[in-house]
Amino acid sequence: MLEQPHAALKQALSDRQRAIAKKPRPKAVPTARSETIAAMRQWRPDGRTLQDFLDAAGAGSIEGASIKPANLRGVDKFSVECDAVTDAFPPVSRSTLEEWWRAAKK
């Protein structure tokens, strides 16, 4: 008698998993990182440097992204703002931007 409820539970879980798997997947939500890397990808082919990109992003010349030095005492941080991202993004370090620059090369 114990095998009957176990089999029914197993079947119910299997049906539930199948129903979940058939549902459409949500679209990827853009992040400040992904949007900045996309902007960097458009900028890199011209042979420009990260500093050139930062200068242009600070001046507002990069479409969809703005990167400006954050006013933090003694810390080399940058505030990143993207048009497609509504959530606040904490300031990032220059080494993080360098990592994103390398990721944009791929």
C-alpha positions as CSV (number, residue, x, y, z in Angstrom):
1,M,0.0,0.0,0.0
2,L,2.9,2.4,0.6
3,E,4.1,2.0,-3.0
4,Q,0.9,3.4,-4.4
5,P,1.1,6.9,-2.9
6,H,4.8,7.0,-3.7
7,A,4.2,6.3,-7.3
8,A,1.4,8.9,-7.5
9,L,3.7,11.5,-5.8
10,K,6.5,10.6,-8.3
11,Q,4.1,11.0,-11.2
12,A,2.8,14.3,-9.9
13,L,6.3,15.7,-9.6
14,S,7.2,14.5,-13.0
15,D,4.1,16.2,-14.5
16,R,4.9,19.4,-12.6
17,Q,8.5,19.4,-13.9
18,R,7.3,18.8,-17.5
19,A,4.8,21.7,-17.2
20,I,7.6,24.0,-15.8
21,A,9.9,23.0,-18.7
22,K,7.3,23.9,-21.3
23,K,6.9,27.5,-20.1
24,P,8.7,30.2,-22.1
25,R,12.0,31.5,-20.7
26,P,12.3,35.1,-19.5
27,K,14.4,37.4,-21.6
28,A,17.7,38.4,-20.2
29,V,17.6,41.7,-18.3
30,P,20.3,44.1,-19.3
31,T,22.8,45.0,-16.7
32,A,25.2,47.9,-16.5
33,R,28.1,45.5,-17.1
34,S,26.5,44.0,-20.3
35,E,25.5,47.3,-21.6
36,T,28.9,48.8,-21.0
37,I,30.7,45.8,-22.6
38,A,28.4,46.2,-25.7
39,A,29.3,49.9,-26.0
40,M,33.0,48.9,-25.6
41,R,32.7,46.3,-28.4
42,Q,31.6,49.1,-30.8
43,W,34.5,51.3,-29.7
44,R,37.3,48.7,-29.8
45,P,37.6,48.0,-33.5
46,D,38.9,51.5,-34.2
47,G,42.1,50.8,-32.2
48,R,41.2,53.1,-29.4
49,T,42.3,52.5,-25.8
50,L,40.3,52.2,-22.6
51,Q,41.2,55.7,-21.6
52,D,39.9,57.0,-24.9
53,F,36.6,55.2,-24.2
54,L,36.5,56.6,-20.7
55,D,37.1,60.1,-21.9
56,A,34.3,59.8,-24.5
57,A,31.9,58.2,-22.1
58,G,32.6,61.0,-19.6
59,A,31.9,63.6,-22.2
60,G,28.6,61.9,-23.3
61,S,29.9,60.8,-26.7
62,I,29.0,57.1,-26.1
63,E,25.4,56.3,-27.0
64,G,23.5,54.6,-24.1
65,A,26.3,54.7,-21.5
66,S,27.9,57.3,-19.3
67,I,31.0,56.7,-17.2
68,K,32.3,59.4,-14.9
69,P,34.8,59.4,-12.1
70,A,33.1,59.0,-8.8
71,N,34.0,61.6,-6.2
72,L,35.3,59.3,-3.5
73,R,38.3,60.4,-1.5
74,G,41.5,58.6,-2.5
75,V,39.7,55.9,-4.4
76,D,39.9,55.5,-8.2
77,K,36.2,54.6,-8.8
78,F,33.8,55.3,-11.7
79,S,30.1,55.7,-11.7
80,V,28.4,53.8,-14.6
81,E,25.0,54.8,-15.9
82,C,23.3,53.1,-18.8
83,D,20.0,54.1,-20.5
84,A,18.7,50.5,-20.6
85,V,19.3,49.9,-16.9
86,T,17.1,51.5,-14.3
87,D,18.6,50.0,-11.2
88,A,21.3,51.9,-9.4
89,F,24.8,50.4,-9.9
90,P,27.5,50.9,-7.3
91,P,30.7,52.7,-8.4
92,V,33.3,50.3,-10.0
93,S,37.1,50.4,-9.9
94,R,39.4,51.0,-12.8
95,S,40.5,47.3,-12.7
96,T,36.8,46.3,-13.2
97,L,36.6,48.5,-16.2
98,E,39.8,47.0,-17.5
99,E,38.3,43.6,-17.1
100,W,35.2,44.6,-19.0
101,W,37.4,46.1,-21.7
102,R,39.2,42.7,-22.1
103,A,35.8,41.0,-22.1
104,A,34.6,43.3,-25.0
105,K,37.5,42.0,-27.1
106,K,36.1,38.5,-27.2
